[in-house]
Amino acid sequence: MNEMREPLLQIENLSTHFHMFKGTVKAVDGVSFSLNQGEILGVVGESGSGKSVTSFSIIGLVDEPGEVKADKIIFDGKDLTALSEQDMMKIRGKDISMIFQDPMTSLNPLYTIGKQLEEVLLLHDKQMSKEARHARCVELLKMVGVPNAEERLKAYPHQFSGGMRQRVIIAIALAANPKLVIADEPTTALDVTIQAQILRLMKQLVRGPMRVPGGDAPTPGNVLKYFAPHLANTPGDAPTVSLLSVLLSSLFSLTLFYSKQLLALKPMLLSMQIILLIFSLRFSGSC
């Protein structure tokens, strides 16, 4: 008989109310769920339904006038409702980490990517040497698919695209090897193509760190094989077909974007979109 494991996270009757001047706002009211090790749980709801507040309530990030009540919030055998703020600070970022909604505002524009990654390691592993911290930061960026990781540590957030910034946020969340990662709408600010990449990346990381042959950052072929497997139709030409198809799709997206911005050129750009789409479909179908 298989031994029954206790859930990693168990929440019963969680309620978060905000006591305002005009009355009480019940942002979360009687929420219960559990999460086992290695599972992915999706919380679905319309805007303003309390998804983010639920996340903040779990890790104790609700400030006044908010009030969090629960029969129990058990994480890894500990009742979080009974812990002091000092004890919660030891858990946040180390055992439970969070990926916030907007990658554009989650990073500090005044500090390099390396500095912000290293900050987590300094806070939760004070015994780690400077060399070990640098090596860990490089490893984290490679793990989430950021190319030229060594050089990108010196870059600032504004030098990264939205998708790459979100990958950095994920790397920061994984820096201290947490047992639980809460992702609060991690793809909200990203376009559809990047959303799919980020979700696949996170699903892969639940199974285990993304391994790259030789320990190097993924090459374009490796990334395309992982993020666009449906484009590889023939064994011999799979990387080439995938690369060209993705480039055509990217060019199509760019023309679609600029057609909205440049109204004077809209008819011409619309014609380009149609030609590119037909060419892309014909090329993919002929391979």
Kinemage of the C-alpha trace (Angstrom):
@kinemage 1
@onewidth
@group {chain A} dominant
@subgroup {mainchain}
@vectorlist {calphas} color= white
{ca met a 1} P 0.000 0.000 0.000
{ca asn a 2} L 1.331 3.443 -0.934
{ca glu a 3} L 1.894 5.775 1.989
{ca met a 4} L -0.376 8.829 1.882
{ca arg a 5} L 1.670 12.025 1.736
{ca glu a 6} L 0.599 15.212 3.434
{ca pro a 7} L -0.103 18.075 1.025
{ca leu a 8} L 2.687 20.606 0.645
{ca leu a 9} L 0.135 23.407 1.058
{ca gln a 10} L -3.268 23.092 2.690
{ca ile a 11} L -5.642 26.026 3.113
{ca glu a 12} L -8.998 25.908 4.823
{ca asn a 13} L -11.575 28.695 4.960
{ca leu a 14} L -9.269 31.556 3.988
{ca ser a 15} L -10.890 34.996 4.143
{ca thr a 16} L -9.309 38.398 3.504
{ca his a 17} L -11.415 41.464 4.231
{ca phe a 18} L -10.515 45.112 3.816
{ca his a 19} L -12.162 47.397 6.374
{ca met a 20} L -12.727 50.673 4.557
{ca phe a 21} L -14.377 53.933 5.621
{ca lys a 22} L -17.544 53.085 3.660
{ca gly a 23} L -17.696 49.458 4.735
{ca thr a 24} L -15.973 46.086 4.494
{ca val a 25} L -14.758 44.684 1.179
{ca lys a 26} L -14.686 40.877 1.147
{ca ala a 27} L -11.876 40.322 -1.370
{ca val a 28} L -11.521 36.631 -0.441
{ca asp a 29} L -14.258 34.788 1.398
{ca gly a 30} L -14.018 31.136 2.476
{ca val a 31} L -11.401 29.757 0.053
{ca ser a 32} L -10.088 26.216 0.602
{ca phe a 33} L -7.683 24.114 -1.465
{ca ser a 34} L -4.619 21.903 -1.170
{ca leu a 35} L -1.526 21.349 -3.278
{ca asn a 36} L 0.710 18.283 -3.339
{ca gln a 37} L 4.411 18.118 -4.111
{ca gly a 38} L 5.056 18.350 -7.873
{ca glu a 39} L 1.535 19.528 -8.706
{ca ile a 40} L 0.402 22.621 -10.608
{ca leu a 41} L -2.777 24.290 -9.354
{ca gly a 42} L -4.542 26.950 -11.431
{ca val a 43} L -6.815 29.494 -9.757
{ca val a 44} L -9.230 30.926 -12.343
{ca gly a 45} L -11.377 34.018 -11.948
{ca glu a 46} L -12.300 37.310 -13.541
{ca ser a 47} L -10.423 40.527 -12.827
{ca gly a 48} L -10.997 41.632 -9.242
{ca ser a 49} L -12.155 38.209 -8.059
{ca gly a 50} L -9.391 37.956 -5.434
{ca lys a 51} L -6.741 35.781 -7.103
{ca ser a 52} L -3.832 38.101 -6.270
{ca val a 53} L -5.141 38.803 -2.768
{ca thr a 54} L -5.304 35.048 -2.152
{ca ser a 55} L -1.635 34.766 -3.110
{ca phe a 56} L -0.630 37.709 -0.925
{ca ser a 57} L -2.642 36.288 1.981
{ca ile a 58} L -0.798 32.971 1.868
{ca ile a 59} L 2.632 34.568 2.263
{ca gly a 60} L 1.550 37.370 4.597
{ca leu a 61} L 1.840 40.367 2.280
{ca val a 62} L -1.547 41.926 3.056
{ca asp a 63} L -1.172 45.228 4.872
{ca glu a 64} L -3.756 47.287 6.745
{ca pro a 65} L -6.642 47.846 6.375
{ca gly a 66} L -6.619 44.219 5.217
{ca glu a 67} L -7.361 41.410 7.668
{ca val a 68} L -6.506 37.769 6.904
{ca lys a 69} L -8.305 34.942 8.681
{ca ala a 70} L -8.143 31.196 8.074
{ca asp a 71} L -8.894 27.988 9.928
{ca lys a 72} L -5.428 26.925 8.835
{ca ile a 73} L -2.720 27.625 6.280
{ca ile a 74} L -0.372 24.661 6.541
{ca phe a 75} L 2.826 24.745 4.496
{ca asp a 76} L 5.315 21.884 4.757
{ca gly a 77} L 3.907 20.952 8.152
{ca lys a 78} L 3.989 24.517 9.542
{ca asp a 79} L 0.950 26.637 10.329
{ca leu a 80} L 1.745 29.984 8.693
{ca thr a 81} L -1.010 31.770 10.602
{ca ala a 82} L 0.864 31.146 13.860
{ca leu a 83} L 4.233 32.498 12.651
{ca ser a 84} L 5.611 35.945 13.422
{ca glu a 85} L 6.632 38.389 10.684
{ca gln a 86} L 10.289 37.591 11.376
{ca asp a 87} L 9.641 33.878 10.857
{ca met a 88} L 7.676 34.588 7.670
{ca met a 89} L 10.600 36.580 6.283
{ca lys a 90} L 12.727 33.437 6.548
{ca ile a 91} L 10.149 31.494 4.517
{ca arg a 92} L 9.371 34.111 1.848
{ca gly a 93} L 11.815 33.874 -1.028
{ca lys a 94} L 13.467 30.745 0.352
{ca asp a 95} L 10.710 28.138 0.825
{ca ile a 96} L 7.886 30.063 -0.878
{ca ser a 97} L 8.632 32.467 -3.702
{ca met a 98} L 6.367 34.531 -5.903
{ca ile a 99} L 6.374 35.632 -9.545
{ca phe a 100} L 4.483 38.913 -9.785
{ca gln a 101} L 2.184 40.037 -12.594
{ca asp a 102} L 4.133 42.712 -14.428
{ca pro a 103} L 7.763 42.059 -15.443
{ca met a 104} L 8.079 45.712 -16.466
{ca thr a 105} L 7.718 46.941 -12.881
{ca ser a 106} L 8.897 43.952 -10.837
{ca leu a 107} L 12.584 44.691 -11.471
{ca asn a 108} L 14.458 47.692 -10.084
{ca pro a 109} L 15.642 49.822 -13.056
{ca leu a 110} L 18.608 51.176 -11.039
{ca tyr a 111} L 20.333 47.823 -10.489
{ca thr a 112} L 21.804 45.285 -12.876
{ca ile a 113} L 20.178 41.887 -13.369
{ca gly a 114} L 23.125 40.251 -11.606
{ca lys a 115} L 22.759 42.508 -8.573
{ca gln a 116} L 19.076 41.688 -8.222
{ca leu a 117} L 19.669 37.946 -8.553
{ca glu a 118} L 22.527 38.075 -6.063
{ca glu a 119} L 20.390 39.921 -3.518
{ca val a 120} L 18.200 36.841 -2.994
{ca leu a 121} L 21.245 34.638 -2.418
{ca leu a 122} L 22.767 37.144 0.026
{ca leu a 123} L 19.540 37.237 2.018
{ca his a 124} L 18.920 33.497 2.273
{ca asp a 125} L 22.423 31.976 2.093
{ca lys a 126} L 24.889 34.226 3.878
{ca gln a 127} L 27.595 31.533 3.855
{ca met a 128} L 27.832 31.448 0.050
{ca ser a 129} L 31.031 32.978 -1.325
{ca lys a 130} L 31.057 35.750 -3.923
{ca glu a 131} L 32.341 33.359 -6.593
{ca ala a 132} L 29.652 30.805 -5.752
{ca arg a 133} L 26.943 33.469 -5.937
{ca his a 134} L 28.162 34.606 -9.347
{ca ala a 135} L 28.217 31.018 -10.628
{ca arg a 136} L 24.699 30.449 -9.287
{ca cys a 137} L 23.400 33.605 -10.999
{ca val a 138} L 24.862 32.465 -14.328
{ca glu a 139} L 23.337 29.005 -13.807
{ca leu a 140} L 19.897 30.486 -13.091
{ca leu a 141} L 19.850 32.606 -16.248
{ca lys a 142} L 20.931 29.625 -18.342
{ca met a 143} L 18.268 27.481 -16.694
{ca val a 144} L 15.475 29.834 -17.771
{ca gly a 145} L 16.848 30.145 -21.300
{ca val a 146} L 18.576 33.545 -21.270
{ca pro a 147} L 21.434 33.449 -23.841
{ca asn a 148} L 24.902 34.871 -23.061
{ca ala a 149} L 24.136 34.611 -19.362
{ca glu a 150} L 27.575 35.783 -18.224
{ca glu a 151} L 27.264 39.061 -20.124
{ca arg a 152} L 23.555 39.605 -19.433
{ca leu a 153} L 24.223 39.735 -15.687
{ca lys a 154} L 25.789 43.161 -16.292
{ca ala a 155} L 22.735 44.454 -18.164
{ca tyr a 156} L 19.900 46.569 -16.758
{ca pro a 157} L 16.188 45.658 -16.979
{ca his a 158} L 15.488 48.181 -19.754
{ca gln a 159} L 17.971 46.287 -21.955
{ca phe a 160} L 15.778 43.162 -21.838
{ca ser a 161} L 12.606 42.440 -23.778
{ca gly a 162} L 9.372 41.746 -21.899
{ca gly a 163} L 9.782 37.988 -22.304
{ca met a 164} L 13.382 38.067 -21.117
{ca arg a 165} L 12.438 40.207 -18.110
{ca gln a 166} L 9.830 37.632 -17.162
{ca arg a 167} L 12.476 34.913 -17.425
{ca val a 168} L 14.652 36.941 -15.044
{ca ile a 169} L 11.726 37.207 -12.605
{ca ile a 170} L 11.364 33.414 -12.741
{ca ala a 171} L 15.111 33.014 -12.165
{ca ile a 172} L 14.908 35.261 -9.086
{ca ala a 173} L 11.971 33.226 -7.790
{ca leu a 174} L 13.964 29.994 -8.220
{ca ala a 175} L 17.248 31.350 -6.815
{ca ala a 176} L 16.902 29.845 -3.329
{ca asn a 177} L 15.419 26.515 -4.536
{ca pro a 178} L 11.920 27.119 -3.103
{ca lys a 179} L 9.490 24.315 -2.413
{ca leu a 180} L 6.526 26.359 -3.641
{ca val a 181} L 6.330 29.030 -6.357
{ca ile a 182} L 3.242 31.251 -6.598
{ca ala a 183} L 2.878 32.737 -10.079
{ca asp a 184} L 0.443 35.654 -10.091
{ca glu a 185} L -0.638 35.940 -13.745
{ca pro a 186} L 2.977 35.759 -14.959
{ca thr a 187} L 2.052 36.270 -18.628
{ca thr a 188} L -0.352 39.227 -18.324
{ca ala a 189} L 1.950 41.836 -19.881
{ca leu a 190} L 3.358 39.579 -22.610
{ca asp a 191} L 2.273 38.897 -26.182
{ca val a 192} L 0.693 35.560 -27.089
{ca thr a 193} L 3.871 33.950 -28.478
{ca ile a 194} L 5.910 34.797 -25.373
{ca gln a 195} L 3.043 33.696 -23.109
{ca ala a 196} L 3.228 30.178 -24.553
{ca gln a 197} L 7.008 30.087 -24.083
{ca ile a 198} L 6.830 31.194 -20.437
{ca leu a 199} L 4.077 28.700 -19.567
{ca arg a 200} L 5.991 25.833 -21.183
{ca leu a 201} L 9.137 26.895 -19.361
{ca met a 202} L 7.370 26.917 -15.985
{ca lys a 203} L 5.795 23.525 -16.665
{ca gln a 204} L 9.237 22.143 -17.494
{ca leu a 205} L 10.728 23.605 -14.309
{ca val a 206} L 8.094 21.832 -12.195
{ca arg a 207} L 9.391 18.533 -13.580
{ca gly a 208} L 12.993 19.622 -12.968
{ca pro a 209} L 15.554 22.228 -14.095
{ca met a 210} L 15.825 22.626 -17.863
{ca arg a 211} L 19.063 20.898 -18.834
{ca val a 212} L 21.133 22.094 -21.776
{ca pro a 213} L 23.773 19.818 -23.364
{ca gly a 214} L 27.260 20.888 -22.283
{ca gly a 215} L 25.860 23.283 -19.681
{ca asp a 216} L 25.707 26.183 -22.129
{ca ala a 217} L 22.769 28.467 -22.775
{ca pro a 218} L 20.301 27.060 -25.341
{ca thr a 219} L 21.184 27.649 -28.963
{ca pro a 220} L 18.407 28.933 -31.277
{ca gly a 221} L 17.873 25.384 -32.564
{ca asn a 222} L 17.520 23.988 -29.041
{ca val a 223} L 15.074 26.715 -28.047
{ca leu a 224} L 12.987 26.178 -31.173
{ca lys a 225} L 12.868 22.431 -30.672
{ca tyr a 226} L 11.610 23.001 -27.140
{ca phe a 227} L 9.245 25.935 -27.659
{ca ala a 228} L 7.932 25.070 -31.119
{ca pro a 229} L 7.935 21.258 -31.499
{ca his a 230} L 4.843 21.338 -33.725
{ca leu a 231} L 6.823 23.163 -36.437
{ca ala a 232} L 9.376 20.383 -36.869
{ca asn a 233} L 7.713 18.300 -39.579
{ca thr a 234} L 10.691 16.473 -41.084
{ca pro a 235} L 13.564 14.904 -39.099
{ca gly a 236} L 16.357 16.226 -41.301
{ca asp a 237} L 15.150 19.797 -41.760
{ca ala a 238} L 13.347 20.326 -38.450
{ca pro a 239} L 15.569 23.112 -37.000
{ca thr a 240} L 15.668 25.010 -40.332
{ca val a 241} L 11.925 24.736 -40.910
{ca ser a 242} L 11.220 25.794 -37.300
{ca leu a 243} L 13.576 28.765 -37.473
{ca leu a 244} L 12.173 30.099 -40.767
{ca ser a 245} L 8.579 29.570 -39.681
{ca val a 246} L 9.127 31.403 -36.402
{ca leu a 247} L 10.921 34.261 -38.191
{ca leu a 248} L 7.993 34.590 -40.603
{ca ser a 249} L 5.540 34.534 -37.698
{ca ser a 250} L 7.547 37.200 -35.872
{ca leu a 251} L 7.636 39.403 -38.974
{ca phe a 252} L 3.889 38.933 -39.361
{ca ser a 253} L 3.363 40.030 -35.713
{ca leu a 254} L 5.553 43.092 -36.208
{ca thr a 255} L 3.644 44.212 -39.297
{ca leu a 256} L 0.384 43.677 -37.411
{ca phe a 257} L 1.644 45.861 -34.547
{ca tyr a 258} L 2.898 48.668 -36.744
{ca ser a 259} L -0.244 48.625 -38.861
{ca lys a 260} L -2.077 49.776 -35.760
{ca gln a 261} L 0.461 52.504 -35.077
{ca leu a 262} L 0.976 53.864 -38.566
{ca leu a 263} L -2.476 54.472 -39.979
{ca ala a 264} L -1.148 56.059 -43.155
{ca leu a 265} L 0.647 52.822 -44.092
{ca lys a 266} L -2.104 50.476 -42.966
{ca pro a 267} L -3.292 49.324 -46.449
{ca met a 268} L 0.253 48.481 -47.552
{ca leu a 269} L 1.093 46.692 -44.307
{ca leu a 270} L -2.142 44.738 -44.424
{ca ser a 271} L -1.165 43.473 -47.879
{ca met a 272} L 2.244 42.467 -46.487
{ca gln a 273} L 0.519 40.542 -43.666
{ca ile a 274} L -1.612 38.575 -46.118
{ca ile a 275} L 1.388 37.755 -48.346
{ca leu a 276} L 3.507 36.671 -45.369
{ca leu a 277} L 0.722 34.543 -43.941
{ca ile a 278} L 0.089 32.781 -47.269
{ca phe a 279} L 3.814 32.227 -47.806
{ca ser a 280} L 4.251 30.885 -44.278
{ca leu a 281} L 1.334 28.473 -44.633
{ca arg a 282} L 2.487 27.262 -48.050
{ca phe a 283} L 6.063 26.840 -46.876
{ca ser a 284} L 5.038 24.881 -43.777
{ca gly a 285} L 2.678 22.734 -45.829
{ca ser a 286} L 5.283 21.889 -48.428
{ca cys a 287} L 7.839 20.648 -45.885
